[in-house]
Amino acid sequence: MGSAITVLGPVPGKELGMTLMHEHLVMDFRCRFNGSPASSSIGPDLELHDRWRLVKEPAGFEANLIRDDIATACGEVHAFKRVGGQTIVDVTTEGLGPSPGSLVRIAQATGVNIVASTGVYVHASHSAWVHESTTTELAQRMVDEIHVPDADGVRRGFIGEIGADGPTACEVKTVRAAAIAQRETSAPVSIHLLSGALPETRVDALAVVDEFVAAGGDSRRLIACHQDGSGTDMEFQEKLLRQGITLEYDTFGFESTFTYEGRYIQLPTDTQRIKEVASLWDRGWGDQVVLSQDVCYRMMTREWGGWGIAHILESLTARFEAAGVGSEQLETMLIENPRRLLAFA
């Protein structure tokens, strides 16, 4: 077994412990901003009693989309650590305001392993250099960020989340680049897909995976993000699983709505998520499932009345057990499966 690349250096895989594979500790999510009519009259100074507004329209207020406070992030990580958490993969890629230096400070302050990511988020976040770069140039940037420390001394230990909303041509380019970088580095890759909550996107999701494999990526090192809800379509799930892909149930605690192309999309409940994970175990696929909470909006943090990143370990273990998913299965999804993916160096 190798080591994972964390922001403070390599950590042996056997020391990673309980691991969240999809979180954002600091980020700028304004690429999703859609402007609530109320935002102009209220302004940026929302208070906790305004939380209902954020839950109603998560992307409608810039204050809900910017998370840059180190102390708040440390509070989230400390809460995770108190219930046995040891490692967090921060999947804040280009387009979401990645801040490796901030991750170093959080890791130093909390003693929790933090893995930083390379890659590019969805089309709405793409800057001019992403549009202008070739697939080869994008891939080389990812390879360099894994192999070479940046100005903060940080090497990335993960590729993704690579954005594929559409997918647009530029998003497909970044998927191909991620595949090339994965082939050259052996780093795991995660791809942001909407196929959990939006059944009509599942054909496109399979096409994105085909692009990844055609470009040379190893599907056994690939994670399909946001698959909460895809358990209603076992045939779709098994098309992914039979290729060796890991399914990520990563929005535990987020049970409200999000907006997409002018529509309000209802997310699954934790009850449904747990039921689907139990079904995956019953069907023999537990070795290809990882869990997380994807705390991206400010309203999801404990400071703002959300469940935070300790939610799975602190609030849901009894509910998993009641559904037939006991401690051994949780350890597989939170320790063994992440270790297999992360310890490549």
NUMI-267005 format. One record per residue (C-alpha): x, y, z. Coordinates in steps of 0.2 Angstrom, whole numbers, padded with zeros to 4 digits, always signed. Example, Ala and Ser with C-alpha at 12.3 -4.5 7.8 and 13.67 -1.06 7.14 Angstrom:
<pts>
+0062-0022+0039+0068-0005+0036
</pts>
This chain:
<pts>
+0000+0000+0000+0006+0017-0005+0003+0034+0003-0009+0048+0000-0003+0065-0005-0010+0078+0008-0007+0096+0009+0006+0093+0023+0015+0079+0014+0013+0060+0010+0003+0050+0023+0003+0031+0023-0013+0024+0017-0015+0014+0033-0015+0030+0043-0029+0039+0033-0043+0032+0044-0061+0038+0042-0061+0048+0026-0074+0060+0018-0071+0059-0001-0080+0075-0006-0080+0091+0004-0077+0109+0001-0068+0118+0016-0066+0135+0008-0073+0140-0009-0081+0153-0020-0097+0145-0027-0102+0161-0036-0102+0152-0053-0119+0145-0048-0126+0162-0042-0143+0165-0050-0149+0181-0041-0164+0180-0030-0176+0194-0031-0174+0197-0013-0155+0198-0013-0154+0216-0019-0166+0222-0006-0158+0213+0008-0139+0214+0003-0125+0204+0008-0127+0205+0027-0138+0190+0030-0140+0184+0048-0144+0167+0055-0163+0171+0056-0162+0173+0037-0157+0155+0035-0174+0150+0028-0171+0162+0013-0155+0152+0009-0164+0135+0010-0177+0142-0001-0165+0148-0014-0148+0141-0011-0140+0150-0026-0150+0166-0024-0138+0175-0012-0120+0178-0014-0118+0176+0005-0123+0158+0004-0110+0155-0010-0094+0162-0002-0085+0152+0012-0068+0159+0015-0067+0160+0034-0053+0149+0041-0060+0148+0059-0077+0142+0053-0069+0129+0042-0058+0123+0057-0074+0122+0067-0081+0110+0054-0066+0100+0054-0064+0099+0073-0082+0092+0074-0078+0079+0061-0062+0074+0071-0071+0073+0088-0082+0059+0081-0067+0049+0074-0064+0058+0057-0046+0058+0051-0045+0063+0032-0055+0075+0021-0053+0076+0002-0056+0094-0003-0063+0094-0021-0062+0113-0024-0055+0113-0041-0052+0128-0053-0068+0138-0055-0072+0136-0037-0058+0147-0029-0046+0134-0023-0035+0140-0009-0021+0127-0005-0013+0139+0008-0030+0140+0017-0030+0120+0017-0013+0120+0025-0018+0131+0039-0034+0121+0042-0023+0105+0042-0011+0112+0054-0024+0119+0066-0034+0103+0067-0022+0089+0064-0034+0081+0051-0027+0075+0035-0033+0086+0020-0030+0081+0002-0031+0095-0011-0037+0093-0029-0033+0098-0046-0044+0099-0061-0058+0111-0068-0076+0113-0062-0092+0115-0074-0093+0126-0089-0101+0141-0080-0085+0142-0070-0072+0141-0085-0060+0155-0087-0053+0161-0103-0037+0150-0101-0048+0134-0099-0057+0138-0115-0040+0142-0124-0030+0127-0118-0029+0111-0127-0033+0094-0119-0014+0091-0118-0011+0107-0109-0025+0105-0097-0019+0087-0093-0001+0093-0091-0007+0106-0078-0015+0093-0068+0000+0082-0069+0011+0096-0063+0000+0100-0049+0001+0082-0043+0020+0080-0045+0026+0098-0041+0023+0108-0025+0015+0125-0028+0020+0142-0020+0012+0136-0004+0022+0120-0004+0006+0109-0009+0005+0095-0020-0012+0089-0026-0017+0071-0022-0033+0070-0031-0041+0075-0048-0058+0082-0047-0072+0086-0045-0071+0088-0064-0087+0097-0070-0099+0089-0082-0116+0097-0081-0120+0097-0100-0108+0091-0105-0102+0105-0116-0087+0103-0128-0076+0112-0115-0082+0100-0101-0078+0085-0112-0061+0092-0115-0058+0093-0096-0064+0075-0094-0052+0069-0107-0038+0079-0099-0042+0071-0082-0041+0054-0090-0024+0058-0097-0018+0065-0080-0024+0050-0071-0015+0038-0083+0001+0047-0080+0000+0049-0061-0012+0035-0055-0022+0048-0045-0040+0045-0043-0053+0055-0052-0070+0061-0048-0083+0068-0061-0097+0079-0056-0113+0071-0064-0131+0076-0062-0137+0058-0064-0142+0055-0046-0156+0068-0045-0159+0070-0064-0164+0054-0072-0164+0062-0089-0145+0065-0088-0140+0047-0086-0137+0044-0105-0126+0059-0105-0117+0053-0089-0113+0036-0097-0106+0046-0112-0095+0056-0101-0088+0040-0094-0085+0033-0111-0075+0049-0115-0065+0046-0100-0061+0028-0104-0058+0032-0123-0045+0045-0117-0035+0032-0108-0042+0034-0090-0044+0019-0078-0062+0017-0074-0057+0007-0058-0049+0024-0052-0065+0034-0056-0078+0041-0044-0095+0046-0051-0101+0060-0039-0118+0064-0033-0126+0047-0036-0139+0050-0022-0155+0045-0031-0148+0034-0044-0154+0019-0035-0171+0021-0043-0162+0015-0059-0152-0001-0054-0148-0004-0073-0139+0013-0074-0130+0010-0058-0124-0007-0064-0118-0001-0080-0106+0010-0070-0102-0003-0057-0098-0016-0069-0084-0005-0076-0076-0004-0059-0082+0014-0056-0085+0019-0038-0102+0027-0034-0101+0042-0022-0116+0046-0011-0110+0063-0006-0125+0075-0002-0130+0067+0015-0139+0081+0025-0144+0091+0010-0163+0087+0008-0170+0103+0000-0169+0109-0018-0156+0116-0030-0160+0125-0046-0155+0119-0063-0159+0128-0080-0173+0137-0071-0180+0122-0063-0181+0118-0044-0174+0100-0042-0179+0091-0026-0165+0081-0019-0167+0064-0010-0169+0063+0008-0156+0054+0019-0168+0040+0022-0168+0037+0003-0149+0038+0002-0147+0025+0016-0160+0014+0008-0150+0015-0009-0134+0012+0000-0141-0004+0009-0147-0010-0008-0130-0008-0016-0123-0019-0002-0137-0032-0004-0132-0033-0022-0114-0035-0018-0107-0018-0023-0102-0011-0006-0083-0011-0011-0087+0002-0024-0096+0015-0013-0090+0030-0004-0099+0043+0007-0098+0062+0010-0109+0077+0013-0103+0090-0001-0105+0105+0011-0104+0118-0002-0117+0131+0003-0114+0142+0018-0131+0136+0025-0125+0118+0026-0112+0122+0039-0116+0121+0058-0112+0139+0060-0127+0142+0049-0139+0129+0057-0134+0115+0044-0128+0097+0048-0110+0100+0043-0097+0088+0038-0098+0077+0054-0116+0072+0050-0113+0055+0043-0103+0049+0058-0112+0059+0072-0130+0058+0066-0133+0043+0054-0124+0028+0060-0139+0021+0070-0150+0024+0054-0138+0015+0043-0138+0000+0056-0157+0000+0056-0156-0002+0037-0144-0017+0038-0128-0007+0035-0117-0010+0051-0101-0004+0057-0091-0015+0046-0099-0009+0030-0097+0009+0035-0079+0006+0038-0077-0001+0021-0086+0014+0013-0077+0027+0025-0060+0019+0027-0056+0004+0015-0063+0011-0001-0055+0029+0001-0039+0021+0006-0039+0010-0010-0041+0026-0021-0031+0039-0012-0015+0029-0007-0007+0029-0025+0010+0038-0021
</pts>
